[in-house]
Amino acid sequence: MIMKKILYLVVSLVFGWSCSDFLKEDSQNLSYVNSISDLEQVLIGEGYMISSSKECDNWNSVVPAWIHLLDDDVKHYYGRVVDHRACSAIYAWQSDPWKGGLANDNRGLTDNQAWSDLYKYINALNIILYELEGFKDAPDYNRIKGEASFLRATYYWWLVNIYAKAYDVKTADKDPGVPLKLTSCVEDYEEEGGFSRASVAEVYEQIVADLKDAVQLLSGYGRKSVYHASKEAARLFLSRVYLHMENYEGVINECDSLLKTSLYRLDDYTLIDNPYQSLITNNSLEVIFSQGGYRLRQFLGFYFARGLEIDWEAEMIAISNHFYGVSEDLVNAFNDNSLVPDQSTDKDFRYEVGITSIMAVDMETFDFGMCTLPSKLKKWADGGVSDCFTLRLAEAYLNKAEALAAVGREEEANQLWQELRQYRISKPEPITLHGEDLMTAIRAERRLEFNFEGFRWLDLRRYAVNSKYPQKKEITHVWDLGVGVETYVLAPYGEDPAWVFPIPAEEHRLNSRLELNEEREERKAVK
């Protein structure tokens, strides 16, 4: 077989390179692929995010951990030592989230790596998909192509949901999305000014096409591990994409297929008798797929080193860096019994085990105080999974329940979301809700189930543009200075451009056709 050449490591989004330059012989990132096994190794190394304890440090790339700092589930706690991972400009939705900040914490943080790193992965996958066509007769051709298609879809999904408006059925065909790059080399568009942005609808159509391909290609293959894509992972992600698109029949069909399988089942949290146990691990019966590290711990902040695992059984922890934890708004959501009478922190094991209050001491002032922290994965050795990119069977229950409620199949919707609660709540009481109350309860359940798993920010965006049950929310973030607080307010989606992240300015300089997002104003503290 003729030796095939593939450039797979670092492909920057400089859309002016020509195809002839792209596979230069003298590239230090050139690897020679002689078999489909070699190509699979490239996929593992350059298509998947690394799932390891070391990857927990990589908080500002690919699927970024700073997604947790944007929504109403998070709260800033006080800390004196300033470092760039305080990310205060992100937390306060400032005009340039990467510079300045509330605490002069931009040291070492100069750019938004998620955009470039997501496109690096996409470009690597484009090349892998191209090279795969030389191995069509190989036994693992379908599986590797299916995994690559799944990954490309998920990376485009994150790109379009971070850097473009939420999918709105009324405007998605007009709203600018992100550039779609699907070929194995970078075309020469210099004379035309570079790449332009496909519409949100076009990007979603490509995501759906890739996921449908992945479902078909991965059929007949079992899952290699929790860190490898599977048919079930592709179906679940497709149901999530359909939910954003309000394609409710599509959601129901994909979730039906998942819920019929015997491969996965819900973990029964009500049987947990050890509060120091990790709630979600790679050994969980309901975890379908995960990739990347548990990067959330970079923002919890312990003494002078970030990212260290907490001793959750300790009487107190020492803190110095600015750090974050669980908001009162989320705690109140766990105690909100306005629609569901038995909802409380005392009965909900997602709170009892997945959220922990612990005494903290400030090492500068030796002041003591309680802080409430997310603790679904207490230590990586328990079975590391990502806090941003883990797919669980519980999502199929809530995706389908929401879709059923939207199309008026309320009896089934009530039954399904309350079936999930039987595995989460101590002796839940049956209840029947209708119309907007039912949808509100399902959305509330989604918040309790998936807090600090990368859902909430994107869910708030899509709720705001939902055509049947729109729901908008203003978010308030408080920055604790130690000697006082500053309050920052994000107006509801559609009234504030900060719900969409700015595309890196450097990309517009290189690609004049690349339309930038609406400029965000520098936000001032309101009180």
KACOR-V509134 format. One record per helix or strand. SS is the DSSP state (a for helix, b for strand). FROM is the first residue (numbers start at 0). TO is the last residue. If there is no record, write none. Layout:
BEGIN
((SS;FROM;TO) (SS;FROM;TO))
END
This chain:
BEGIN
((b;3;6) (a;18;21) (b;29;32) (a;35;45) (a;53;56) (a;64;68) (b;73;76) (b;80;80) (a;83;85) (a;87;90) (a;112;134) (a;140;162) (b;175;175) (a;189;191) (b;198;198) (a;199;217) (a;230;244) (a;247;259) (a;268;270) (b;286;289) (a;294;298) (b;301;302) (b;304;304) (b;315;318) (b;320;320) (b;322;325) (a;327;333) (b;347;347) (a;348;351) (b;354;361) (b;367;373) (a;379;381) (b;389;391) (a;392;405) (a;409;420) (b;424;424) (a;434;449) (a;455;464) (b;474;479) (b;484;489) (a;496;498) (a;504;509))
END
